[in-house]
């Protein structure tokens, strides 16, 4: 079948459907959470919209207790799974077009969720509809699962698999990443280092907003600030602003450059620069030790730098830094390649510090050998067949996708190489040509995965 030709029949309807679901504000809303609406009214409305659409189109629908909506077709054989999400991040910044408008300008649709992840979800839906309408779902089953809480940690899929005990698919993909495809993702685990420290003359430190972001501003309040300012005068590479001085207490703001926590080398960590300046000015042994351990964001300072061929090197991003009432807390966003046991590594780190190490939830490593894993090779072939692109190759990333919640699932689009879509930013958008191109890609992918013996 010429999927590109067949998908053109669905483009107009798919465009209208995407506009309608973009117009639903599906940000998590704690105020409207109920037992049947675990993520609030907006996410529930998005589920209801898809339930009515899928029921009209003849699919089987399971509302999964309000955590996900499962849209399925086919009655026998292996299961091909597609996992996307309908929740979106909150609105921030200045938008040129309405954030929940779904307006099209210059062949691009604007709105929160156009790229992450409603656009890809609707493209996958119409790919599945094409296959069903043409009676091409034979000898296998397909489940399109649309979650409602990916942006806050994917509790939706955890509920789907762990509470509802839904079976894992034999093969599948999530359209919540990049083309050609992502066959490997580092493991991720945040951890706190916290404890009582005497950092005199420091009174307080407030730096960072999220573990997975390089700190771009760090505020310190301290006595005897003139000593620190004198140090900074001799170190122009450390940027800062003098805010104020009252009753012998100075407040300074250190200035860095933000970057994603998976790529700390692309940023300038204002929090670490602050600690360097404090440790070298006041010779505090606790700060000197911490800086020696964590200034190198690949883990050489703690003796835990690990690197592999495909997933690369460990990263330790200092994402949040607090000091108040004598309590010091540093939050580290730790990312690691295959072969690293995070729990054992944390046990070793604990022995090297007087601070208490408190680890968060560990998101496992995802990795498939691209040369030996059949369904990876199938998806890679589909991408080349439908796009003709032989230049861009399957990749690994330091970040994490929805695929980590599943077995035998990888991220397959829908972001095309060298395109800007402003995910999580003002004026999020999707190129309509990319939206239409992803539909035949997904139709071909579903059918091809279904044919794997």
C-alpha positions in Angstrom: 0.0 0.0 0.0 1.1 3.5 -0.7 0.6 4.9 2.8 1.4 8.4 1.9 -1.3 8.5 -0.8 -3.9 6.7 1.4 -3.2 9.0 4.4 -4.1 12.1 2.3 -7.7 11.0 2.6 -7.5 11.5 6.4 -5.5 14.8 6.5 -8.4 17.2 6.7 -10.3 15.2 9.3 -7.1 14.7 11.3 -6.3 18.5 11.2 -9.8 19.3 12.6 -9.5 16.7 15.3 -6.1 18.0 16.4 -7.4 21.6 16.6 -10.3 20.4 18.7 -8.2 18.5 21.2 -5.6 21.4 21.4 -8.5 23.6 22.5 -9.0 21.4 25.6 -6.8 22.7 28.5 -5.5 19.3 29.7 -2.9 20.6 32.3 -3.1 18.7 35.5 -5.5 20.5 37.8 -5.3 19.5 41.5 -8.5 21.5 42.3 -10.7 19.4 40.2 -9.2 15.9 41.0 -11.7 13.3 42.0 -11.6 9.5 42.2 -12.8 9.2 38.6 -10.8 12.2 37.4 -7.3 11.5 39.0 -5.7 14.3 37.0 -8.5 16.9 37.0 -11.2 18.1 34.7 -9.0 19.0 31.7 -7.4 15.7 31.2 -10.8 14.0 31.8 -12.3 16.2 29.0 -9.5 15.2 26.6 -10.1 11.5 27.4 -13.9 12.0 26.9 -13.2 13.6 23.5 -11.1 10.7 22.3 -13.6 8.2 23.7 -16.4 9.7 21.7 -14.2 9.8 18.5 -12.9 6.3 18.9 -16.3 4.8 19.6 -17.8 6.5 16.6 -15.0 5.1 14.5 -15.7 1.6 15.6 -12.8 1.0 18.0 -12.9 -0.9 21.3 -12.4 1.6 24.2 -11.3 1.1 27.8 -11.2 4.3 30.0 -8.8 2.6 32.5 -10.3 4.3 35.6 -9.5 7.7 34.2 -5.7 7.2 34.1 -5.5 6.4 30.4 -7.7 5.6 27.5 -7.0 2.4 25.6 -8.2 2.4 22.0 -7.8 -1.1 20.3 -8.5 -3.1 17.2 -7.9 -6.7 16.3 -8.7 -9.9 18.2 -5.8 -12.4 17.8 -2.1 -12.7 17.7 0.6 -10.5 19.1 0.0 -7.0 20.3 1.5 -3.9 18.9 1.4 -1.0 21.4 1.5 2.7 20.8 1.9 4.9 23.9 1.2 8.7 23.7 -0.2 11.2 26.2 -2.8 13.9 26.3 -1.7 15.9 29.3 0.4 19.0 28.7 2.7 21.3 30.7 1.3 24.6 32.1 1.3 27.8 30.0 4.2 30.3 30.6 5.8 33.1 28.8 4.4 35.4 26.0 2.5 33.6 23.2 2.0 35.1 19.7 -1.1 32.9 19.3 -3.6 31.5 21.8 -2.0 28.6 23.7 -5.2 26.6 23.5 -6.3 27.9 20.1 -4.9 25.3 17.6 -4.6 28.1 15.1 -2.7 27.5 11.8 -0.4 30.2 10.5 2.2 29.7 7.7 1.5 26.0 7.6 2.2 25.5 11.3 -0.4 24.8 14.0 0.3 26.6 17.3 -0.8 25.5 20.7 0.2 23.7 23.9 0.5 20.0 23.0 0.8 20.4 19.2 4.1 18.6 19.4 4.1 17.2 22.9 2.1 15.1 22.6 -1.3 15.6 21.1 -0.1 16.1 17.6 1.8 12.8 17.5 -1.1 11.0 19.3 -3.7 12.2 16.7 -1.3 11.2 13.9 -1.0 7.7 15.4 -4.8 7.5 15.8 -5.4 8.2 12.1 -2.7 5.8 11.1 -4.5 3.1 13.1 -7.8 4.2 11.7 -6.4 3.8 8.1 -5.3 0.3 8.9 -8.7 -0.7 10.4 -10.7 0.9 7.6 -8.7 -1.1 5.1 -8.9 -4.3 7.0 -5.2 -4.5 7.5 -5.2 -5.5 11.2 -5.2 -9.3 10.6 -3.3 -11.8 12.7 -2.3 -9.2 15.3 -3.8 -6.7 17.7 -3.1 -3.0 18.1 -3.6 -0.9 21.3 -3.2 2.9 21.2 -2.8 3.9 24.9 -3.2 7.6 25.6 -2.0 8.6 29.1 -2.9 11.5 31.3 0.1 12.2 33.5 3.3 11.8 31.5 4.4 15.3 32.3 4.4 14.7 36.1 6.1 11.3 36.1 4.0 8.9 34.1 1.8 7.6 36.9 -0.8 6.9 34.2 1.2 4.1 32.6 2.3 2.8 36.0 -1.4 2.4 36.9 -2.1 0.9 33.5 0.5 -1.8 33.9 0.9 -2.3 37.7 -2.7 -1.8 39.0 -4.9 -2.8 36.0 -2.3 -5.5 35.2 -2.5 -4.7 31.4 -0.2 -7.0 29.5 2.9 -5.5 27.9 2.9 -5.5 24.1 5.2 -7.7 22.1 6.5 -4.7 20.2 5.6 -1.0 20.1 6.6 2.6 20.0 5.9 6.0 21.6 5.6 9.0 19.3 7.0 11.2 22.0 10.6 11.5 20.9 12.6 11.9 17.7 13.0 10.4 14.3 14.6 8.3 13.0 14.2 6.5 16.4 15.7 6.4 19.9 17.1 2.9 20.8 18.7 3.9 24.0 18.1 6.1 27.0 20.2 6.6 30.1 19.0 5.7 33.5 17.9 8.6 35.6 17.7 9.1 39.4 17.7 12.2 41.4 19.3 12.2 44.9 19.7 14.6 47.7 22.8 15.2 49.8 21.6 16.8 53.0 22.8 17.5 56.6 23.8 20.1 59.1 26.9 22.1 58.1 28.5 25.2 59.6 29.1 27.5 56.6 29.8 30.7 58.5 29.6 33.5 57.3 26.9 32.2 55.0 23.4 32.7 56.2 21.4 31.2 53.3 21.7 29.9 49.8 18.8 29.6 47.3 19.6 28.2 43.9 17.9 26.2 41.2 14.3 25.3 40.3 14.5 21.7 39.0 17.0 18.8 39.4 17.1 18.3 35.6 18.2 21.8 34.8 21.6 23.5 35.1 21.3 26.3 37.8 21.2 29.7 36.0 20.9 31.9 39.1 22.0 31.4 42.7 21.3 33.8 45.6 23.6 33.9 48.7 23.1 36.0 51.8 26.1 36.3 54.1 28.1 38.3 56.6 31.6 39.7 55.7 30.6 39.8 52.1 33.5 42.1 51.2 35.9 39.2 51.3 33.8 37.3 48.7 33.5 40.4 46.6 37.3 40.9 46.7 37.7 37.3 45.5 35.2 37.8 42.7 37.1 40.9 41.5 40.0 38.6 40.8 37.9 36.0 39.0 36.0 37.7 36.2 35.0 34.3 34.8 32.4 34.0 37.6 29.5 36.4 36.8 27.5 38.0 39.6 25.3 40.9 40.6 25.5 42.7 43.9 22.0 43.0 45.2 22.2 44.8 48.5 23.8 45.2 51.9 21.9 45.9 55.1 23.4 45.9 58.7 26.6 44.1 57.5 24.7 41.4 55.6 25.3 41.2 51.9 23.1 39.5 49.2 24.7 38.5 45.9 23.2 36.8 42.8 25.5 34.5 40.8 24.7 34.2 37.1 25.1 31.2 35.0 23.5 29.7 31.9 20.7 27.2 31.9 20.8 23.9 30.1 19.0 20.5 30.3 20.3 18.3 33.1 21.2 15.6 30.6 23.7 18.0 29.0 25.4 20.0 31.8 28.3 20.7 29.6 26.1 23.1 27.6 25.4 25.3 30.6 27.2 27.3 33.3 26.2 26.2 36.8 25.7 29.3 38.9 25.3 27.2 42.0 28.6 25.4 41.5 30.3 28.7 40.8 28.9 30.1 44.1 30.2 27.1 46.0 33.6 27.4 44.3 33.8 31.1 45.3 32.7 30.4 48.9 35.1 27.5 49.4 38.1 29.4 48.1 37.3 32.6 49.9 36.4 31.2 53.4 38.4 27.9 53.2 35.4 25.9 54.6 36.5 22.2 54.6 33.0 20.9 54.0 32.5 23.1 50.9 36.0 22.3 49.7 35.2 18.6 49.8 31.8 19.0 48.1 33.3 21.1 45.3 36.1 18.6 44.8 33.5 15.8 44.5 30.9 17.5 42.2 32.6 20.2 40.2 33.3 17.6 37.5 29.8 16.8 36.3 30.8 13.4 34.9 31.6 11.9 38.3 35.4 11.9 38.3 35.5 13.7 41.6 33.5 11.0 43.4 35.3 8.3 41.5 32.2 7.1 39.7 32.7 8.1 36.1 31.4 5.4 33.8 31.1 5.4 30.0 29.9 3.0 27.3 29.9 2.9 23.5 26.3 3.6 22.9 24.8 5.5 26.0 27.9 7.5 26.7 29.1 8.9 30.0 27.6 9.4 33.5 26.4 13.0 34.4 25.8 14.5 37.8 24.0 17.7 37.5 23.7 20.0 40.5 20.1 21.1 40.0 19.0 22.5 43.3 21.1 24.0 46.1 19.7 25.2 49.5 21.1 26.3 52.8 19.0 27.6 55.6 19.2 27.4 59.4 22.4 25.5 59.1 21.0 22.7 56.9 22.7 22.2 53.5 20.9 20.3 50.7 22.1 19.6 47.2 19.9 17.8 44.7 21.8 15.9 42.0 20.3 14.8 38.7 22.2 11.5 38.0 22.1 9.9 34.6 23.9 6.7 33.8 24.6 4.2 30.9 23.9 0.5 30.8 26.0 -1.7 33.2 25.8 0.8 36.1 23.9 -0.3 39.2 22.5 2.9 40.7 21.8 1.4 44.1 25.3 0.0 44.5 26.8 3.3 43.3 24.8 5.3 45.8 26.0 3.0 48.6 29.6 3.8 47.6 28.8 7.5 47.4 27.3 7.4 50.9 30.6 6.1 52.3 32.4 9.1 50.8 30.4 11.8 52.5 29.1 12.9 55.9 25.9 14.2 54.3 22.9 11.8 54.1 22.2 10.5 50.6 18.5 10.2 49.9 17.7 8.6 46.5 14.5 9.2 44.5 12.8 6.9 42.1 15.2 5.2 39.7 14.2 5.3 36.0 15.8 2.3 34.4 18.2 2.3 31.5 16.5 1.6 28.2 18.7 0.0 25.5 18.3 -2.3 22.5 21.2 -3.3 20.3 20.3 -1.6 17.0 22.1 -4.2 14.9 20.6 -7.3 16.6 17.1 -6.3 17.7 14.5 -7.1 15.0 11.8 -4.6 15.9 14.4 -1.8 16.0 15.6 -2.7 12.5 12.0 -2.9 11.3 11.3 0.7 12.6 14.5 2.0 11.1 13.6 0.5 7.7 10.2 2.1 7.9 11.6 5.5 8.5 13.9 5.2 5.4 11.2 3.7 3.3 8.7 6.5 4.0 11.1 9.5 4.1 14.0 8.5 1.9 16.3 10.0 4.6 19.5 7.9 4.8 21.6 10.6 6.4 20.0 10.8 9.9 20.6 7.6 12.0 18.9 6.1 15.0 20.2 7.5 18.3 20.6 7.3 22.0 19.8 10.1 24.4 20.6 11.2 28.0 16.9 12.1 28.6 14.0 9.8 29.1 10.7 9.1 27.3 7.4 7.3 27.8 9.1 4.1 26.5 10.8 3.5 29.8 7.4 2.5 31.3 7.0 -0.3 28.8 8.8 -3.4 27.5 10.0 -3.7 23.9 9.0 -0.1 23.2 11.1 2.8 21.9 10.5 6.4 20.9 9.8 6.7 17.2 9.2 10.3 16.3 7.5 12.5 15.9 10.1 15.3 16.0 11.9 15.4 12.7 15.6 16.2 12.4 16.6 19.9 12.3 13.1 21.1 13.1 12.1 23.5 15.9 8.8 22.9 17.7 9.2 24.9 21.0 8.2 22.0 23.2 7.4 23.2 26.7 8.0 26.8 25.6 5.8 29.7 24.3 4.5 29.3 20.7 4.7 25.5 20.8 3.9 24.4 17.2 3.9 21.5 14.7 4.7 21.8 11.0 1.6 20.6 9.2 3.7 18.8 6.6 5.5 16.9 9.4 2.1 16.1 11.0 0.9 14.6 7.7 4.3 12.8 7.0 4.2 11.1 10.4 0.8 9.5 9.6 2.0 7.2 6.9 5.2 6.5 8.9 3.0 5.3 11.8 0.7 3.3 9.6 3.6 1.5 8.0 5.3 1.0 11.4 2.2 -0.6 12.9 1.6 -3.0 10.0 5.3 -3.9 9.8 5.6 -4.6 13.5 2.4 -6.7 13.2 4.1 -8.9 10.6 7.1 -9.8 12.8 6.9 -13.5 13.4 
